[in-house]
């Protein structure tokens, strides 16, 4: 109960803070504008405001869910200061989204609030940051530092800011990064009104941790990354709170006579080894990612393997065509829906990327994902193009198909949708 | 694939050493063309490192314009290609994107791209030489550093160009991925500065003309053109490139050209 209250307060606090932060930064942008120089401090403000409209083709599967239309507006400014000729810098990037339907999707976050000091062969980074690891496109298996902002988008590429102290050491034999991570972030999930969720809503107020330190557990990671000729290598060891929660159905309110279930989030401790390799051989990019994860519940291996091949100037034009293929494998094999997931236990992904290389940077991306163990498909198209100098228009279509109740996609099979967005960059 | 590559580089290394040692195999015109390029390269040696700002003005046939704003940092590497860091500022949607390149005269260049939205560093294929740079009329290969080994040569004539006495030299790209069969380059005989280049496409028809103007000399040695105008004769589009804030010997070193500096580049 205490934990519950704590979490609630915490969420409320974060929300108010980020809303405040977004407001201040927007106000700050106004008087200072572009870039100003004072006392050798250089300041820069930029960012984007995006309007987004989703249309779901089918009626909702679950009663509470929104029917067809979902609109939202998001803002992500970035304020940047540097001094000592760029050796010291401060970045502040809050984010806020307002959603017309899903109250969970109306949320804010501090994506970045960090100080960086750069020396010749080392760098110290302190604060809230984002750190990406990996080489593959369809699944980011080894990427572990930041929690997924799951309510943002379907692809899971949006991340929550993570508090950290990161020391980076540059050596002839590669870059070594040491991370101390405090202040665990809980994943965000679609709310009751939201689409793109399973039958049960994930309860953001019912969270438990294996570690008695809970959210304050101090996580640790060390990573080595190096390029040797055509090869780029990365390897790391992570010890701390698993970013993926075990979700278990539980009674929403035990005192109520109403029997309503929701999913409880349980975050356990894990140790994880990760490796990523890319070979860049002419027109071919060969990619490999693998993790070994050990928790008190299970230990397993998983891999993501594939390639990307580029045709430069197809049809005697300026168009570039990239073909992608990746395979996901997980040693846990198939599991029951709802248990900790190896949703990508034997899945094949095919993709094609068309870059028009025109003034408007037009791009078209198509992808098909298929579960080879049973009959499930996902299909995506993403098209984008610049309008004028400062706007980007994008259209995404996602189709999800499954005949097997054991597949996550089955619960999402009514959630086929198109998403149109217009972003203004400043 | 790897074997083929090794073989290829072995073959090209061999042909290079042939050029160097068995130079009698060159005709007088070829030798003179090579000598001019060696001299041009020699006159610019020793700049160590440089920073500069670049603005690109893209124009299409209808006169519509689009702007690109870019910052460049370069490091001279002895006996190899240069290192460079390219930082994009405009268009706004690509602000913060940065590109790190280790160029090599014969082997494939090593290139990484930093994508700020995901904070992702991506190693990319350097095969794309002929593709347009940011939708402009400049191809990637038009912007890469000049290395003598990248071409074979033939001196054509001495010609007057805009009141300057120039060498007219034909250059044939060694790289099979080049978008050109040949380039005709005019260098002034006084300072060996490139004044104009005609580019011929894979079908050997005239594709583009690049003219250099407003040359300035830095550190009493290094000439840089403030303006470059590229006109595409086949599609009617053009790109104007303006350089400013050139600085040399600013103290950049290897540590300014790695994965970490790529991530924090501004």
Interface residues (C-beta under 8 A of the other chain):
Chain A: X44 X46 X48 X80 X82 X86 X89 X116 X118 X120 X121 X123 X130 X131 X132 X134 X135 X157 X168 X170 X175 X225 X227 X229 X230 X232 X278 X280 X281 X282 X283 X284 X285 X310 X312 X313 X318 X320 X357 X358 X359 X360 X361 X386 X389 X390 X392 X423 X425 X426
Chain B: X1 X2 X5 X58 X60 X64 X66 X67 X90 X91 X92 X93 X94 X95 X96 X108 X110 X118 X119 X120 X121 X122 X123 X124 X125 X126 X127 X128 X130 X131 X132 X134 X135 X177 X179 X253 X255 X258 X259 X260 X261 X264 X266
